[in-house]
Amino acid sequence: QVQLVESGGGLVQPGGSLRLSCAASRSISSFNSMGWYRQAPGKQRELVAGITSGGSTDYADSVKGRFIISRDNAKNTLYLQMNSLSPEDTAVYYCNAAKWPPKRNYWGQGTQVTVSS
């Protein structure tokens, strides 16, 4: 079993920055991909940013140019640097790790990000 523990969420003013971290209980180099998802109240969970084991990244259009996903295999940790935050970024952010074959998904418990003045 894999445990993913997110941290770094909190309350920030519009225009501010936060860095989320996701610490894994085992080597993250074993995962084919990792990513950050978010879910706002009344909305479906959506992919924010993803990164493959080879280092390729992908971002939702709404965060391109503002968020940066990265991974530190030595620390078994995934990061999400979030800049120029707006109230629309308010959500619970979840860390995901995926491995295949066969396809297996692992999720963290989520961390709340609130952008408000």
N, C-alpha and C positions, 0 to 999 in steps of 0.2 A: 504494500500500500504506500501511496505517496501523500505526503502532507505539504500543502502550500499555505504559507502564512503571509498575508499582506500587511503592510504598515505604511505610514506616511500620510494618510488622509487627514482631513480636518477642515476648518473654516478658513477661507481666504477671501480677500477683497477682489473685486473685478480688476483684471490686469495683473494680478499676482501670479506666483508660481508655486508649485508643489512637486515633490519627487516621491513617487510611490515605489515601494520595494516589495518583492515577493521572494521569500526565502523557501527553498525546497528542502525536503528531508533527505533527498538523495541527489546524485549527480544530474544536473540538468542537461549535460551533453548527451544523455541517453534519449532525450525527447526529440522528436522530429520537428516539432514547432512549439512555440509558447506565445501567449498573447495576453492582452488586456481587453476585457469587455466591461461594459457599463450598463446599468439599468436605472433609469429614472422612474419616479412614481408614475404608474399608469402606462408605462411604455415597455416594449419588449427589450430584452437584453440585446445589445449590439456590439459588434467587434469595433474596438477603438484602434488597436495596433497589434501587429503580429510580427514575429521574427522566426526564421527557420534555423535549423541547426547549422546551416551554411552561412548564416548572417544576413540573408535577404529579409528586407522589411516591407511592410505594407501598412497603410494608414487609411482610416476613414476620411472621406473628403473634408468633413467638418473639423478635423484636427490637423490636417496637413500644414506643415510650416510652423505649427505651435507645439506639438508633442514629439518627443523622441523616445523610441523604445530601444533598450539595450540589454545585454546579458553579460554577466561575469561568471564564466564557467568555474573559475577557481573558487568563487564564493557561493556557487550554486544559487545565484540570485538574479532575478529579472527586475528591470527598472522601467519606470515610465516618468520621464521628465515632462512636466506640463507647464507651459508658459502662456502668457496672455490669456489667462482663464476668464471665462465669462459665465454668467448665471446659467446659461444653457449647458454648461459642463457639469452642473450639479447632478450627482448620481452616486450609486454604490458601484465601486470599481472592483472587478473580480479578476484574479489571475487564473490563467488556464495553461495546462500543459497537455500535449497530445503525443501519443506514440502509436505507431502502426508498423506492420500488421500484427495482430488484428487491431482495429482502431480502439484506442482507449483514451478517455478524457478525464482529466483531473482538475478539480476546482478548489480555489481558496474560499474562505468564508466571507470575503468582501471587506472593503474599507470605504467609509463614507467620505465623499468630497462635496463640500458645500461652498459655493461661490456667491457671496452676498456682501453688500455694504452695510 
